[in-house]
Amino acid sequence: MGMYNAEISAGSLMLPESRRIAKLRMNNPTEVDWTEALRGENVLQKKTPATARRQARLIRNRLETLDQEGWQLIAEGDKEMATQLLLAASIRHSRLLGDFLHDVYAQHLRRLEHSLSPRSWEAFITECAHRDPAVAGWADSTKRKLFQVIVRILAEAGYLDSTRKMNLTPPMLHPSVVTYLKRLGDMQTLASMEQAR
């Protein structure tokens, strides 16, 4: 498997949905429990089963990068903390997002640039194709969708003011998020999130 995958295109941070899946995950559900929650109860409140399955799989894969404490913080913590932990889980799950924060967002801050531009995404995705040749085979529509989702994630997490203007607004990290990532020993994700301020 290559360095990068496009799975992140299935959705942004999805805080309300992620809280529901985190609560479910804390109870160690069986596959039957998962199916009942998604199809029977429609816990994600999606119009189609296919959308519910796709988004649940993405959220579940992100949450699997954390542990029971992380799931509880997402399920029960305040909005800022839960959102930042979801960003951390998304970075742990998607090398593409982590590298974008490190290679593009942080560089823009260091150069005192005020906003992201689609051109910076194009240069980044070209560089990713050098690191992982599979990226070159992604459809242009997939690449555009990935940029849209990454921008939405960064806006939801407070790193951008909006998806339209894309002005850089790096937040202070919640102390509980810093403590949690240090306890996990994940200094790389912490650095990706902190260097962006």
N, C-alpha and C positions, 0 to 999 in steps of 0.2 A: 504494500500500500504506500502511496506517495505521501509527501509532507502535508499536502493540502487536500481538503474536500469541500464540496459546495453545500454540505448539509445545512449550514447556517442560513441558507436562503429560505428555509421553511418558516422562519419567523424571527421576530426581534426578541426582546427580553420577556414579554408576555407575563408581567408580574401577577395579575389575578389568577391566570391559568397555572403559573408555576407554583403559587402558594397552594392551590388545590392538589396538584400532583405531589408536592413536597409532603403535605399532610397524609396523602394516600401512601407515599413511599415509607413514611415513618412507621406504618403498621405492617411492614414486610408483606405486601400483598402477593398472592399467587397469581398466575397468569389468568385464572378464572376471575379473580377479584378485579384485575386490570380491565379485562374485557367487559365485565358487568358495569364497572365505574364509567368506562368510556362510551359503551354502546347503550347499556340499559339506563344508567343514570344521566348520561351525557354531562359529566362533571365539567367539561371544558365549554359547554354551551355553544357548540358549533353546529352550523346548519347541515353539514354533510358528514357522514362517518369517515370519509377519506381525509377530510381536513382535520378532524379530531385525531385520527390515527397518526397522521404526519406530524402534527404539532406535539402530540403526546410523546411520540418517539424522540423528537428533538429535545423536549424538556426533560424527559427521563434520562437521555444520554448526558445532558448537561449536569443534571443532579447527581448522576452516578460518579462524577468527578469529585464530589464532596462526601461527607460522612453524615451520620445521624445528627450531630450538632449543627452542621450546616443546613440540613433540611429543616430543623426546628427553627433556626434563626430566620430562614426564608419564610416559613409558614406563619410564624408568630411575631417576628420582629417588625420594627417600624418601617415605613416605606423606603426611607433613604438607605437603611442598612440592608434590607432585603434586595433592593434594586442593585446596590453595589456588589452584594454576594452573587446575584444572578450574573452580573457582568464578569465577576471572577470565574464563575462556573463556565460561562460562555468562552472566556479566554482559554481556560484549561481544556475545553472541548474543541475549540477551533484555533488551530495555529494561525490561520489566515487573519483572524481578528486580532490575536496577540501581536503578530508581526506588523499589522497595520498601525496599531497603537504605537509600537516601538519605532517602526521605520518611517511612518508618515506623520502621525499626530505629534509625537514628541519632537520630531525634527522641525515641524512648523512652529512649535512653541519656541524652540531654541533660536530659530531665525526671526523670531518676533513677528511672524505672520499672523494675521487675525482670523483667517478663515480657511477652510478646506476648499479645494476646487476639484471638479471631475478630472482635470488633467493630472492631478497628483495620484488619483486612483489608477489612471491608465498607465502611468510610469510604474506604479507599485505592482500592478498585475503583470506587467511585462517582466519585471524583476522576479516575481514569483514563478513565472514560466521558465526562467533560467534555472531556478532552484529545483523545480519539479516540472518536468516536461509535460505531465498530464494536464497542467493548467492551460497550455497552449491549445488543447483540444476542447476546452469549454466553449460553448456557444456564446456569441456576443450578448444574447439576451440573458444568459446565466450570469455573465460578468456584470451586466447592468443591475440585475436583481441583487447580486451580492453587495454591490456598492450601496444600493438603496437600503438594504437591511442593516449593513454596518453603520451607515449614517443614522438610521432610526435607533439602533442600539445605543450609539454614543449620545444621541439627543435624550433618550429615556434615562440614561445614566448621568446626565448633567454635564457631559464633556463637550456638547455643542448646544448652542442656544435654541436652534430649531433645525428641522430637516431642510428648510428652504434657504436660510441665510448661511448656515453651517459655520457660524462664528465660534471660535474656540473659547470654552468656558470651563476650564479644568476645576473640578470640585475638590474639596478637602475630603480625604477618606474617613469614613466612620471609624472611630477607635476599635469597635468590636470586629470590624472587617479586618483591620490591620492585625489585631491579636489572633483572630482565627487563622488567617493565612500564615502567620508566623508559627502557630501551633502545628499546622499541617506541614511546615517546612517548605512552603512554596514561595520562596523569595523571588522567583522569576515572575510569577503572576503579580505579586505585590509590586515589584519594580515596574512592570508594564503599566500598572494603574497609577503608581506614584510619580513616575518620571513624566507623566503627562500633566503635571501641574507645576 
